[in-house]
């Protein structure tokens, strides 16, 4: 092997070592970013689950409020009807 071939081989090895180092650094960065994304995805998933639970509770509360309004309206109508009937009955009793 000649001296120029040895020098070329040494330069090639240096370039390969430099590329390996660069690839390892990039892999480390990608792994770190992947871990961060995983944590963020887990946090987001948990928050979405909490919001879903809250919306389901609000949906149940909505039905409870609607039921309460319906019952109250029915009682108000019944009391109005009874008051009307009472005014029809009371004058006939006083005669």
Number of C-alpha atoms within 10 A of each C-alpha: 5 7 8 9 10 11 11 12 12 12 12 12 12 12 12 12 12 12 12 12 12 12 12 12 12 12 12 12 12 12 12 12 12 12 12 12 12 12 12 12 12 12 12 12 12 12 12 12 12 12 12 12 12 12 12 12 11 12 12 12 12 12 11 12 12 12 12 12 12 12 12 12 12 12 12 12 12 12 12 12 11 12 12 11 11 11 10 11 11 10 9 8 7 6 5
